Amino acid sequence: MATHHGKEGVVKTGSDITGEVTAFTLETTGDVVEDTALSDSAKTFLAGRTSFSGTIEAHYDETDTSQEAMTVGSSLTFTLLPEGNTAGDASYSGSGIVTGMSISNTLDGVVSRSVTFQGTGALTVSTV
């Protein structure tokens, strides 16, 4: 089983690589519907719809147009590449709506930006 170092990760918004990314998360969930009959001794369920959401964190860079485009309410197309951007690497892509954006500034730290998004439609899981 292969493991990967976080430094391999890449985020693309649209077709552009988003610069200064320090972390990203992707959460996928699926609904279930109970279909247990009265005579069943154990509950049973059916798979329902799926959804996804995530966060992109980066050093603040006002010259990076892909970062500046991530404003609350804007649409976002993205590709998250946890292994890097080389042929055969895992790829997670989709569209979403930016639901939050925060900028953090501390006395002794790097100014950072955090963007949250809610996926819309299906998440595509493939390889580069």
N, C-alpha and C positions, 0 to 999 in steps of 0.2 A: 504494500500500500504506500503510495507516494504522499509526502507531505510537502507543504509549500511555505515559504517565508512571505510575510505580509508585504515586503518591498516589491514583490512581483506584480501586485495588483494594479490594474488600470481602470479608469472610468472614462467612458466616452459619452458626451452629450451631443446628440445628432451624430455627425461624422467626426467631430473634433475631440481630441484627447483633452480632458479637463486637467489643468495644471495644478500643482501644489496639493493634490489629494493626500490626506493623511489617514483616512479610514472610510469604509462604507459598510452598510449593513443592508441585507435584503431579507425580508420576512415573508414567507408564503403561508397561507392558511386555506383550509377547505371546510366548507359546511357539510354537515351530515344531517340526514332526516331519519328519524326512527320509523321503522316499518314493522314493528313487533305486533304479532297477532295475539289475541287473548289466550290462545292455547299454547303459545310458545313458552318454554321454561327459561329462556335467556333472551335478552334484548337483541335485536338485529337492526342494522342501519344501512342506509344507502348513501353513496357519495353524492354530494351536491356541488354547488358552484365553488370555484376557487378565487382567491384574491391575493394581492401582494402589496407591500409597501416597503419603504426603505429610507435610509439616511445617507447623505454624502457629506463628509467633513473635509475641509481643506484649509490651508493657510490662505488668509484673505489676499486676493490679488485683483485689484480694480482694473488691471489691463487685460485680464483673461475674459474674453467675451462670453465664453461658455458659462463661467461663474456669474457674470453680471446678468445673464439672461434668466437666471434662476430666481425669479421674483414670485411672491405668493400669488397664487391664482393662475400662473402661467403654465402652459403645456410643456412637457419635457419628454423627449425621446432619449433613451439611454441604453448603454451596453455596459454591464459590469463584468470585468474580467479578473477573477481572483488569482489566476495562475499567470497572467500576463497576456500578451497580444501576439503569440506565436502559433502557427498552425497546430491544431490539435488541442489547444487550451480551451477550458470550459468558458462558455459565454452565456450570460443571462441578459436578455434584452426585452424592452417593452416601452410602453408609453405611460405617462402619469401626469398628475397635476401637483404642482408644488403647493404643499399645505402649510409650510412654515419655513422661515429663514431667520437665523440669528447670527449676530456678529459678536464675538467675545474678545475683549481687550483687557489684559492684565498688566500690572506694573512691570513684571519681569518675564513676560512671555511673548510669543508670536501671536499677532492678531489672527483670529480664525473665523471661519464661516461654517455654519452647519445648515443644511437644507434637508427638509423632510418631504417625502412625496407619497401620494396614494396612487397605486397602479390603476390603470383603466384598460379593460380588455385582457387578453391572455398574455402571460409571461412566456417568452420563447427561450427554451433551454437547448443549447446546441454547443458546437465547438467552433473555434475560429477557422 
